[in-house]
């Protein structure tokens, strides 16, 4: 089984790929500052692959936390969250 790829090194490659897109050239042709082009147009679109990888990774970490807390009986936020969801108490969630 192949180890999973870390999510953050995908970012520079995707940023380099996005910079070559037509809408980046159009933004530069409009006369926008290079900083604006990078931050507003390129960075926002290059983060899509990173967020796509981080979503399931975060779900795996939270699931692992729930399992470890249940197996070893560690009182932490997972048990509290499960109690809140089971009882339907919304005061805890909105606080």
N, C-alpha and C positions, 0 to 999 in steps of 0.2 A: 504494500500500500504506500502510495506517495504522500509525503507530508504536505499539508496545506500551505499555500503561499501566504506570506504575511501581507496584510492589506495595504500598508502605507507605501511600500516601494512601488506599487502600481500607480501612485499619484504622479510622479515626475514623468513617467512615460505617457500617461494619458494627457498631461498638460502639454507635452510636446506634440502630441497628435492633434489636440484641439487647436493649437496655435496655427496649424496649417490649414484650418477650415476656411471656407469662403466668407462666412459671416465675420470672422476676425479681420480678414482683409478689407471687408466693407467698412467695418468700424474704424480701421486705420485710415481708409480713404476719405471718410467723413471728416477727418481731422481731430479725432479724439486723442487725448493724451495716452501715451503707452501704458501708463499706470492704470488708467480707467479701462482700457481695453483688456488688460490682464486680469484685474480684480473683478470687474463687472461681467465681462463676457467669457473669458477663457477659464478662470478659476472656478466659477460656478458650474460650468459644464464639465470640467475635468474631475470634479468631485463626485460625480454620479457613480463611476465604477467603485470608488472607495467606499461610499455609503452602501452600495449594493453588497459589498463584502462584509462591512461592519454590522449590518442588520442581523444576519444569521449568527455571526460571532457573538453578538450581545445576547441573543436568545439562548445560545449554548451556555454562556457564562451564567445567566440567570437560572436556567434549568439545573445546571450543575450545583449552584448554590442551594436551590431548594432541596435537591437530593441529599447533599452532604449535611445540611441542617437537620433533615428528617432522620437520616441514618444515625448520626451521632448525638442527636438531641440538643443541638446548640440553639439556644433561644436568640433568634436574630430577626431581621426584617422579613424573611420569607414566611415564617410562621405567623407573624402578625398580619401580613398581607393575605395569606390564605384564610385566616379568621375573619378579616374584614370582608373579603369577597364572599365567604360562606354565609355570613350574617346579613350582608347587604347594608352595612353601616357606611354611610357616605360622609359622616363628619370627619373620619380619619383621612379619607382621600382628599377632601377639600381643604384640610387644615394645613 
